[in-house]
Amino acid sequence: MDTDPRPGDVAGGYTKSDRAAELLGWTPKLSLEEGIRSALAWIPVRDELLED
C-alpha cells in the first residue's frame, strides 16, 4: 500500500556509480533505462506479494 511521505523522507535519491566503482569496485549491471524498467516491473509483483 502506498501512503503519504513521512516527515523527513527525501523526495528522491541518486548515486554516483563512478564513486562506488572507485571505493568499492562496484559497477552497475543495468543502464539507467533498464533500472527504471526493472523497478516499474517490480511494483505489481511487490503488491501481489504484500496482499493480505
Rosetta constraint file for C-alpha pairs under 8 A:
AtomPair CA 1 CA 47 HARMONIC 7.40 0.50
AtomPair CA 5 CA 9 HARMONIC 6.12 0.50
AtomPair CA 16 CA 20 HARMONIC 6.69 0.50
AtomPair CA 17 CA 21 HARMONIC 6.15 0.50
AtomPair CA 17 CA 26 HARMONIC 7.77 0.50
AtomPair CA 17 CA 27 HARMONIC 6.55 0.50
AtomPair CA 17 CA 28 HARMONIC 7.13 0.50
AtomPair CA 18 CA 22 HARMONIC 6.21 0.50
AtomPair CA 18 CA 27 HARMONIC 7.62 0.50
AtomPair CA 19 CA 23 HARMONIC 6.09 0.50
AtomPair CA 20 CA 24 HARMONIC 5.35 0.50
AtomPair CA 20 CA 25 HARMONIC 6.60 0.50
AtomPair CA 20 CA 26 HARMONIC 5.64 0.50
AtomPair CA 20 CA 27 HARMONIC 7.07 0.50
AtomPair CA 21 CA 25 HARMONIC 4.28 0.50
AtomPair CA 21 CA 26 HARMONIC 4.46 0.50
AtomPair CA 21 CA 27 HARMONIC 5.46 0.50
AtomPair CA 22 CA 26 HARMONIC 7.75 0.50
AtomPair CA 30 CA 34 HARMONIC 5.49 0.50
AtomPair CA 30 CA 35 HARMONIC 5.65 0.50
AtomPair CA 31 CA 35 HARMONIC 6.04 0.50
AtomPair CA 32 CA 36 HARMONIC 6.26 0.50
AtomPair CA 33 CA 37 HARMONIC 6.17 0.50
AtomPair CA 34 CA 38 HARMONIC 6.02 0.50
AtomPair CA 35 CA 39 HARMONIC 6.12 0.50
AtomPair CA 36 CA 40 HARMONIC 6.16 0.50
AtomPair CA 37 CA 41 HARMONIC 6.15 0.50
AtomPair CA 38 CA 42 HARMONIC 6.25 0.50
AtomPair CA 39 CA 43 HARMONIC 6.86 0.50
AtomPair CA 41 CA 45 HARMONIC 7.36 0.50
AtomPair CA 42 CA 46 HARMONIC 5.95 0.50
AtomPair CA 43 CA 47 HARMONIC 6.15 0.50
AtomPair CA 44 CA 48 HARMONIC 6.16 0.50
AtomPair CA 45 CA 49 HARMONIC 6.20 0.50
AtomPair CA 46 CA 50 HARMONIC 6.10 0.50
AtomPair CA 47 CA 51 HARMONIC 6.18 0.50
